[in-house]
Amino acid sequence: MLIALIAKDKPGALDIRKANRDAHVAYLKDSGDTIMMAGPFLDEAGNMCGSLIILNVADMAEAKAWAAGDPYKAADLFDSVELKPWNKVLG
């Protein structure tokens, strides 16, 4: 099943994001086929301000477990995180 992880950073958290980005990207790479696509949302100035990650998992419990292991979670970067079932139509 495909799950969209939609996360919004806490206001003023760009330094936290940058400080933990290498660990986060390594976690994405180490996740293999679980990650269908991933990338940051950008604000009007072009700064990273959130994340969109499409997870390929067996169920919502696996998606929640993956999200809980993200270094950004440990860094307390996010103001909110949504996990939503997603259907790929194109691409």
Biotite code that builds the C-alpha atoms (Angstrom):
import biotite.structure as struc

atoms = struc.array([
    struc.Atom([0.000, 0.000, 0.000], chain_id="A", res_id=1, res_name="MET", atom_name="CA", element="C"),
    struc.Atom([1.183, 3.516, -0.695], chain_id="A", res_id=2, res_name="LEU", atom_name="CA", element="C"),
    struc.Atom([1.127, 6.091, 2.092], chain_id="A", res_id=3, res_name="ILE", atom_name="CA", element="C"),
    struc.Atom([1.861, 9.810, 1.719], chain_id="A", res_id=4, res_name="ALA", atom_name="CA", element="C"),
    struc.Atom([3.735, 11.238, 4.695], chain_id="A", res_id=5, res_name="LEU", atom_name="CA", element="C"),
    struc.Atom([3.068, 14.976, 4.747], chain_id="A", res_id=6, res_name="ILE", atom_name="CA", element="C"),
    struc.Atom([5.057, 16.851, 7.376], chain_id="A", res_id=7, res_name="ALA", atom_name="CA", element="C"),
    struc.Atom([5.209, 20.547, 8.199], chain_id="A", res_id=8, res_name="LYS", atom_name="CA", element="C"),
    struc.Atom([8.211, 21.955, 10.051], chain_id="A", res_id=9, res_name="ASP", atom_name="CA", element="C"),
    struc.Atom([7.847, 23.973, 13.218], chain_id="A", res_id=10, res_name="LYS", atom_name="CA", element="C"),
    struc.Atom([8.203, 27.721, 12.586], chain_id="A", res_id=11, res_name="PRO", atom_name="CA", element="C"),
    struc.Atom([11.840, 28.817, 12.634], chain_id="A", res_id=12, res_name="GLY", atom_name="CA", element="C"),
    struc.Atom([13.158, 25.239, 12.485], chain_id="A", res_id=13, res_name="ALA", atom_name="CA", element="C"),
    struc.Atom([15.345, 25.507, 9.369], chain_id="A", res_id=14, res_name="LEU", atom_name="CA", element="C"),
    struc.Atom([18.549, 25.169, 11.428], chain_id="A", res_id=15, res_name="ASP", atom_name="CA", element="C"),
    struc.Atom([17.209, 21.958, 13.020], chain_id="A", res_id=16, res_name="ILE", atom_name="CA", element="C"),
    struc.Atom([16.377, 20.599, 9.566], chain_id="A", res_id=17, res_name="ARG", atom_name="CA", element="C"),
    struc.Atom([19.824, 21.425, 8.195], chain_id="A", res_id=18, res_name="LYS", atom_name="CA", element="C"),
    struc.Atom([21.614, 19.968, 11.231], chain_id="A", res_id=19, res_name="ALA", atom_name="CA", element="C"),
    struc.Atom([19.773, 16.643, 10.858], chain_id="A", res_id=20, res_name="ASN", atom_name="CA", element="C"),
    struc.Atom([19.480, 16.450, 7.069], chain_id="A", res_id=21, res_name="ARG", atom_name="CA", element="C"),
    struc.Atom([22.396, 14.063, 6.487], chain_id="A", res_id=22, res_name="ASP", atom_name="CA", element="C"),
    struc.Atom([20.993, 11.553, 8.997], chain_id="A", res_id=23, res_name="ALA", atom_name="CA", element="C"),
    struc.Atom([17.505, 11.902, 7.495], chain_id="A", res_id=24, res_name="HIS", atom_name="CA", element="C"),
    struc.Atom([18.750, 11.350, 3.922], chain_id="A", res_id=25, res_name="VAL", atom_name="CA", element="C"),
    struc.Atom([20.782, 8.323, 5.077], chain_id="A", res_id=26, res_name="ALA", atom_name="CA", element="C"),
    struc.Atom([17.615, 6.914, 6.692], chain_id="A", res_id=27, res_name="TYR", atom_name="CA", element="C"),
    struc.Atom([15.750, 7.396, 3.408], chain_id="A", res_id=28, res_name="LEU", atom_name="CA", element="C"),
    struc.Atom([18.508, 5.666, 1.433], chain_id="A", res_id=29, res_name="LYS", atom_name="CA", element="C"),
    struc.Atom([18.751, 2.801, 3.944], chain_id="A", res_id=30, res_name="ASP", atom_name="CA", element="C"),
    struc.Atom([14.991, 2.226, 3.619], chain_id="A", res_id=31, res_name="SER", atom_name="CA", element="C"),
    struc.Atom([15.385, 0.735, 0.138], chain_id="A", res_id=32, res_name="GLY", atom_name="CA", element="C"),
    struc.Atom([12.143, -0.051, -1.686], chain_id="A", res_id=33, res_name="ASP", atom_name="CA", element="C"),
    struc.Atom([10.047, 1.416, 1.140], chain_id="A", res_id=34, res_name="THR", atom_name="CA", element="C"),
    struc.Atom([10.644, 4.889, -0.324], chain_id="A", res_id=35, res_name="ILE", atom_name="CA", element="C"),
    struc.Atom([8.895, 5.559, -3.635], chain_id="A", res_id=36, res_name="MET", atom_name="CA", element="C"),
    struc.Atom([9.836, 9.251, -3.682], chain_id="A", res_id=37, res_name="MET", atom_name="CA", element="C"),
    struc.Atom([10.796, 11.919, -1.189], chain_id="A", res_id=38, res_name="ALA", atom_name="CA", element="C"),
    struc.Atom([11.626, 15.585, -1.020], chain_id="A", res_id=39, res_name="GLY", atom_name="CA", element="C"),
    struc.Atom([11.159, 18.798, 0.923], chain_id="A", res_id=40, res_name="PRO", atom_name="CA", element="C"),
    struc.Atom([8.452, 21.390, 0.589], chain_id="A", res_id=41, res_name="PHE", atom_name="CA", element="C"),
    struc.Atom([9.821, 24.882, -0.052], chain_id="A", res_id=42, res_name="LEU", atom_name="CA", element="C"),
    struc.Atom([8.610, 28.225, 1.238], chain_id="A", res_id=43, res_name="ASP", atom_name="CA", element="C"),
    struc.Atom([8.377, 31.372, -0.906], chain_id="A", res_id=44, res_name="GLU", atom_name="CA", element="C"),
    struc.Atom([12.074, 32.120, -0.301], chain_id="A", res_id=45, res_name="ALA", atom_name="CA", element="C"),
    struc.Atom([13.073, 28.634, -1.472], chain_id="A", res_id=46, res_name="GLY", atom_name="CA", element="C"),
    struc.Atom([13.904, 27.337, 2.017], chain_id="A", res_id=47, res_name="ASN", atom_name="CA", element="C"),
    struc.Atom([12.926, 23.834, 3.093], chain_id="A", res_id=48, res_name="MET", atom_name="CA", element="C"),
    struc.Atom([9.855, 23.898, 5.339], chain_id="A", res_id=49, res_name="CYS", atom_name="CA", element="C"),
    struc.Atom([8.374, 20.397, 5.323], chain_id="A", res_id=50, res_name="GLY", atom_name="CA", element="C"),
    struc.Atom([8.523, 16.969, 3.727], chain_id="A", res_id=51, res_name="SER", atom_name="CA", element="C"),
    struc.Atom([6.584, 14.772, 1.333], chain_id="A", res_id=52, res_name="LEU", atom_name="CA", element="C"),
    struc.Atom([7.521, 11.096, 1.365], chain_id="A", res_id=53, res_name="ILE", atom_name="CA", element="C"),
    struc.Atom([5.657, 8.352, -0.474], chain_id="A", res_id=54, res_name="ILE", atom_name="CA", element="C"),
    struc.Atom([6.059, 5.094, 1.434], chain_id="A", res_id=55, res_name="LEU", atom_name="CA", element="C"),
    struc.Atom([5.472, 1.621, -0.032], chain_id="A", res_id=56, res_name="ASN", atom_name="CA", element="C"),
    struc.Atom([4.465, -0.417, 3.018], chain_id="A", res_id=57, res_name="VAL", atom_name="CA", element="C"),
    struc.Atom([2.298, -3.394, 3.981], chain_id="A", res_id=58, res_name="ALA", atom_name="CA", element="C"),
    struc.Atom([-0.035, -1.368, 6.187], chain_id="A", res_id=59, res_name="ASP", atom_name="CA", element="C"),
    struc.Atom([-0.496, 1.839, 8.172], chain_id="A", res_id=60, res_name="MET", atom_name="CA", element="C"),
    struc.Atom([1.280, 0.329, 11.190], chain_id="A", res_id=61, res_name="ALA", atom_name="CA", element="C"),
    struc.Atom([4.445, -0.087, 9.116], chain_id="A", res_id=62, res_name="GLU", atom_name="CA", element="C"),
    struc.Atom([4.158, 3.516, 7.901], chain_id="A", res_id=63, res_name="ALA", atom_name="CA", element="C"),
    struc.Atom([3.831, 4.736, 11.493], chain_id="A", res_id=64, res_name="LYS", atom_name="CA", element="C"),
    struc.Atom([6.851, 2.678, 12.547], chain_id="A", res_id=65, res_name="ALA", atom_name="CA", element="C"),
    struc.Atom([8.905, 4.077, 9.671], chain_id="A", res_id=66, res_name="TRP", atom_name="CA", element="C"),
    struc.Atom([7.914, 7.651, 10.563], chain_id="A", res_id=67, res_name="ALA", atom_name="CA", element="C"),
    struc.Atom([8.809, 7.053, 14.213], chain_id="A", res_id=68, res_name="ALA", atom_name="CA", element="C"),
    struc.Atom([12.343, 6.044, 13.196], chain_id="A", res_id=69, res_name="GLY", atom_name="CA", element="C"),
    struc.Atom([13.047, 9.136, 11.079], chain_id="A", res_id=70, res_name="ASP", atom_name="CA", element="C"),
    struc.Atom([15.894, 11.248, 12.519], chain_id="A", res_id=71, res_name="PRO", atom_name="CA", element="C"),
    struc.Atom([13.764, 14.350, 11.919], chain_id="A", res_id=72, res_name="TYR", atom_name="CA", element="C"),
    struc.Atom([11.249, 12.895, 14.403], chain_id="A", res_id=73, res_name="LYS", atom_name="CA", element="C"),
    struc.Atom([14.002, 12.449, 16.996], chain_id="A", res_id=74, res_name="ALA", atom_name="CA", element="C"),
    struc.Atom([15.113, 16.049, 16.358], chain_id="A", res_id=75, res_name="ALA", atom_name="CA", element="C"),
    struc.Atom([11.546, 17.270, 17.020], chain_id="A", res_id=76, res_name="ASP", atom_name="CA", element="C"),
    struc.Atom([11.531, 19.121, 13.686], chain_id="A", res_id=77, res_name="LEU", atom_name="CA", element="C"),
    struc.Atom([7.901, 18.716, 12.726], chain_id="A", res_id=78, res_name="PHE", atom_name="CA", element="C"),
    struc.Atom([4.900, 20.770, 13.786], chain_id="A", res_id=79, res_name="ASP", atom_name="CA", element="C"),
    struc.Atom([2.591, 18.175, 12.219], chain_id="A", res_id=80, res_name="SER", atom_name="CA", element="C"),
    struc.Atom([2.800, 14.837, 10.422], chain_id="A", res_id=81, res_name="VAL", atom_name="CA", element="C"),
    struc.Atom([-0.024, 13.266, 8.428], chain_id="A", res_id=82, res_name="GLU", atom_name="CA", element="C"),
    struc.Atom([-0.025, 9.735, 7.041], chain_id="A", res_id=83, res_name="LEU", atom_name="CA", element="C"),
    struc.Atom([-2.612, 9.286, 4.297], chain_id="A", res_id=84, res_name="LYS", atom_name="CA", element="C"),
    struc.Atom([-3.299, 6.361, 1.965], chain_id="A", res_id=85, res_name="PRO", atom_name="CA", element="C"),
    struc.Atom([-2.317, 7.443, -1.536], chain_id="A", res_id=86, res_name="TRP", atom_name="CA", element="C"),
    struc.Atom([-3.138, 6.157, -5.022], chain_id="A", res_id=87, res_name="ASN", atom_name="CA", element="C"),
    struc.Atom([-0.616, 6.544, -7.827], chain_id="A", res_id=88, res_name="LYS", atom_name="CA", element="C"),
    struc.Atom([-2.342, 7.453, -11.091], chain_id="A", res_id=89, res_name="VAL", atom_name="CA", element="C"),
    struc.Atom([0.518, 8.807, -13.250], chain_id="A", res_id=90, res_name="LEU", atom_name="CA", element="C"),
    struc.Atom([4.290, 8.743, -13.117], chain_id="A", res_id=91, res_name="GLY", atom_name="CA", element="C"),
])
